[in-house]
Amino acid sequence: MAGRLQVALGPARDQPLVAGIPAVLRAAQVVAEDLAPERIVLIDADPGFARRWRRQLSGLNGIRIECPDPPSRDLLDFRNPGITLLMLSSDGIPQSGALERFVSAARDADRPPSESRWTREGKLLANYFPSFISNAAGRTPDVRDHEAAPDDWIDLKEPGAVARAEQALFDGLSQDTDGYIAHFDRRISVALSRLLLKTPVTPNHVTTASLVLGLLGAAWLAFGSYPFQILGTLLLWFCCILDGCDGEVARLKLLCSRSGANYDLGADHIAHLAIFLAVPFAVRTANPQAQILLPGALMVSGLAACMATVWWLILRRPKKHPDRLQLFFERIASRDYIYAILILVVVKKLHWFLWAAAFGTHFCNLAFWWVFLRRPEPLEPGPAS
């Protein structure tokens, strides 16, 4: 969102838990992802709130979360010169994209600067105070109302609202960048992540487990007998599921961090490389007479080129609103290929994958560059991670 923005959210006392996290923090999670404000202030939190949830407060998309001490609910305490203020009720949870639409509509109507209210069926959900008004004492008589759509807000005062909020949270774990086949994996990973939600397991624990099991699966694939090659490939498939779980657990437990994302990315690269290195050795293990040096060198070099290209063209760029082409390349850069490896190992035709990938990786890399260079308007680069 353009312009400076701060968000005051509360009261934060006596909040119901949504998937083990106070609902006010779930609302703050949506605020951080939708609006990326300069800061979020939790109003009227009890004295121990910041201590109990300090890890979650530091993991909300890199946004500074504050719990004033002593607690305050005075509007004038949050009006800073030059910064727009959004006051959001904690009686419910906004759904993804809803706040962004409201703030955009309020800014479009901000001629001259005026307060905007976000309501649903007469109930006030949020107040938007432009920076001009934030510098003035009192309220402006010019107030514009914006009605929330029925699906924009989950009212926690309604019966069954917590269960609906949890289901909406679980439904939102699917990613647009999931591979075309891996949508099936996502159903399994979400079910597993819901179980991990009730344990002390952290996202980094899941990433580490995925990497260790991936290396073990690659070793079994490379040097094992036929049954162990199948078992190793199944283990690699399970690692693909765990690869989705670490991000899901981070989102569910509000433990997202830049270091965790970098660790996950590094572990993914190591796992990809281990799998592709294992393939030529697996072909040689199954057939000692097979020629693997040339296709193996072509495949691994092509993979390295693709990984560098995907990072340069996709991963370092903003991901909030990827376009259709960006989504397409992220999907085909996923681990869907593990299904092909599994099938070919079972039918003892893994050398087909070796030769196909030897040339296919280089072709894919050239296709990435050809398509992106032909774009009429190149994407703006984002911050490197």
N, C-alpha and C positions, 0 to 999 in steps of 0.2 A: 504494500500500500504506500502511496506517495504521501509525504508530509510527516511531521513528527507527531507521535501519538503515544499516550499513556493510557492504561486501563486500570480502573479501580473495580474490584470484584469482591462481592461479599453480601451479607456477613458470612464469615468462615467458621462460625461456631455451630456445633450440633449438626454436622453434615452427615447424611447417609453415605455409606461406602458403595461405590460402583466398581465392581471387580477388584475389591480390596483397597481402593484408593478413595479418599474423600471426594465427593461430587464437585466441590469447589475447585479441586485440582484438575479434575477431568474437564471442567469448563475452561480453566486456565490453559490446559493443553490445546483446546480448540482455538482459543484466542491467540496463542503463540503461533500456531500453524497457519491460521487464516490471516492474521493482521501483522505479525512480527513487530509489535510495538517496542518502544524504547524500554519500557518497564511495565510490570504488572504488580499492582499493590493489592494485597488481600486485606480487606477491611474486617475489623472486629474479630481477629483470630484469637483464640485463647492462648495464654502465655506459653504453653508447651507445644503449640502447633508447629512452630518453625523447627524446634528440636526434633520432634518425632518424624517429621517429613523432610528433613534437610536434604537428603539425597534426591528426592523428587523435585524439590524446589530448585535444585541446581541443574536439573536435566531437562528442562522444558524448552527444547529447541534453541538453547543458548540465550534465552531472554531472561533478564534480571527479574527475579520475583522477590518482593519485599513484604514483610509482615511488621508493620509499625509497632513500636513499643514505647509508650502505651498505645493500645488499639485506638483507632479514630474512625468516626463515621461522618465527620464534618466535611461537606463538599468543598469548602474553601481550603482545606488542607491539601487538596489534590490539584488545585488550579494553579498551574505554573505558566509564566509568560511565554508565549510563543509555542506552546505545546497543546495540541487538541486533547481533550479528555473524553473518554468513553467510560461511563459508569454502567456496570452490568450486574443484574440481579443474580444471586446464587441459588435462587429457588428452582432453577432448572439448568439444562445443559443445551447450548446451541449446537446445531448439527453442522457438519463441515460445509463451508461455503456460505452459510447463512449470514454470519457477521460481516464477511467481506462484502456481500451484496448490500447489506444495510448501510455500512460505512460509505460505500461507493455512492449509494443513492443520497445519503446525507451530504456528502461533499458536493455532489452535482447540484443539490438544492441550496448550497451555501452561498447564495447571491441575493442580498447581502448576508453576512454570517448570521446564522440563526441556530437555535437549539433544535435538535431532531429527537423524536422519541420513537422507540421501537416497541410496538404493542402487539398483543394477541388477545382478541376477544375482550378488549377493555383493560387487560392486565399489562402494566408497565414492565417491560423486559430490560430496556436499556435507554440511557440518555446520552446523546452526543452533543458535546459542547465545543464549538470551534475555538481556536486559540484567541480570536478577537474577544470572545465573550469570557474566556478564561482570565483575561486581564481586568475585567470589569466587575464591580461589586453587584450582587443581586442577579436576577434572572431577566432575560430578555422577554418582552411580551410576544415576540414573533416565534412561535413554536410550530414545527411541522411534524405530523405523525406519519409513521410508516407501519403498515400492518404486516406482521410476520406470517408466512405461509404455514399451513398446519404441520408440515414436516420439518419446519425450521427449528423447532424448540421442543424439548421433552420436559414437561412440567413435573418436577419431582414430588409435587403435592398430590398428584393423581394416583389412584390405585394402580399398582403394577408398573409404575414408571421406572423404578430401579431396574427391574428385569428387562424392560424395553431398552433402557439406556445401555445395559450390558450387552444385549443382543446387537444393538447398533454398533457398539464398539467392536465386537467380534466380527461383524459383517464388514466393517471398514478395514480389516487387516489385509484383505486381498489388495494386490497392487496392480496397477495398469501395466507395469513392466514385467509381470510374470510371463514366463515362456508360454507358448501356445499349448503345449502338452502339460506343463507344470501346474496348470490350474487345478488338476486333480491332486497334485502334491499339496497344494495350499489347504485343501480340506483336511488332510491328515495333520499338517503342521499346526493348523489352528486348534484342532482337537488336542494335540499334544501340548501346545502352549497354554491352553486353558488348565491343563493338569499342572504344568510347571508354575502357574500363577500362584498356586497354593503352597509352594516350596520356597526355600531360601535361594534357589538357583538364580544366578544373574545372567545377563546376555553374554558376558565374556566367558562364563562357564560353558554355555551352549556352543559358542564359537570354538572354544578349545576342544570340546568333545567332538564336534564335527570335523575339525582338522585332524585330530589323532585317528579317529575312525576312518577318515578319508585316506590317510597315508597307509593305514593297515589294509584297507580294501584295495588300494593301488598295488601294494606289495603282493597280496594274494592273487590279484589279476595277472601281475607280471610273471610271477615265478611259481604259482601253484599248479597242482594237477587240475584236470577238467572240473571236478566238483568244487575245488577251491576257487577256481576262476569264476564260476557262477556265484559262489558265496561272496567273493570279493566284489563282484559287480553289484550284487544286491546290497552289500554294505555301502557302496558308493551311492546307490540310489537313496538309501536311508540318510546319508550325509546331505543329499540335496534337500531332503525334508528338514533336517536340522538347520541347514543354511537359511531356511525361511523362519525357523523358530527363534533364532537369536534376535532378529529385528522385531518379531511379534512380541517376545517377552519384554524387550526394551520399551516398546510402546505401551504394553499393558501395565508394566510396573513403573512407567515414567522414569526410565533409567537411560534414556537416549543421551549420547555424548559424542563429541567429535572424535575423541580417542577410541571409543568403542567402535564407531563407524570405520575408522581407519584400520583398526585391528581386524574387523570383519572383512574389509576389502583385501587386506594383505593375506588373510587366511584363504579367501576365495582364490586369489591368484596362485598361491602355493598348491591348493587342491587341484585346480585346473591343470597346472603344469605337471603335477604328479600323475594324474590320470593319462594325459597325453604321452608322458614318458613311459608309462606302464604298457601302453598298447603295443608298440613294436616288440617289446620283450615278451609280451603275452603271445604274440604271433610266432616268435621264435621258439617259445616254450612248447607251443602246440605243434609246431613243425620246424625241427632243427635245420631243415634245408632252406627255409624261407629267407629271401633277401630283404633285409629290413633297414639297412644303413641309409640308402637314398630316400625312400619314402619317410623314414623316421626323422631324418634331418629336415626334409621339406615340411613335414607336419609340425614339428616343434618350432621351427623358425617362423612358420606361418601363424602359429598360435601366439608367439611372442609379439609379432607385428600386429595381430588383431587386438591383443590386450592393450598395447600402447595406443592404438588408434581409438579403441572404445573409450579409454580414459581421456584422451585428448578431445575427442568430438562429443562425448556424452557425459561421462562421470564428473568432470570438472565444471560442468555448466549447471545453471539453475535447473532444479527439477520440479518446481512447484506446478508449472503448467507446460509440461513437455508436449510438443506437437505430435501429429500422427506419425511422421517419419521417425522422430526421435524414439517414440514408443516401439515402432516396428524393429528398429535396430537393437534396442535394449532387450526386446523379447527374443530375437534370434541369437543374441549374445549370452543367453541363459544356459543352464545345464540340461536342456532338453535332449542333447545328444546322448545322455547316459542311457536313454531308452534304446537307441540304436545299438549302443555297445552291448547292452544286456541281451537283446535279441540275437545279435550276431555271435556272441559268445555261446549262447545256447545251441545255435545251429552250426557252430564251428566254422564260421565265415568271417572272423574278426579281421582278416587281411583285407576284406572289402572296405571296411572302415578306414584302415591304415592308408590305403591308396586314395580313397575318396577324400580323406582329410588332408593328405599331402598336398593336393592341388586345391581342394575346396577352401582351406584356410587362407591361402594367398588370394584366391578369387574373391572371397568374402571381404578381405582387407581392401582390395582395390575397389570393390563395389561400395564400401563405406565412403571412401574418399571421392569417388566419382559422383555419387549422389549428393554428398554434402557440398562439394565444390560447385555443383550446378544449381544450388539453392539460390533463388532470386535475392533473398535477404539472409545473410549468414547470421547464425545465432550469436548473441552477445556472450562472451566468455564469463563464467562465474568464478568465484574464488576457488583456488586450488585447495583440495582437502588432503 
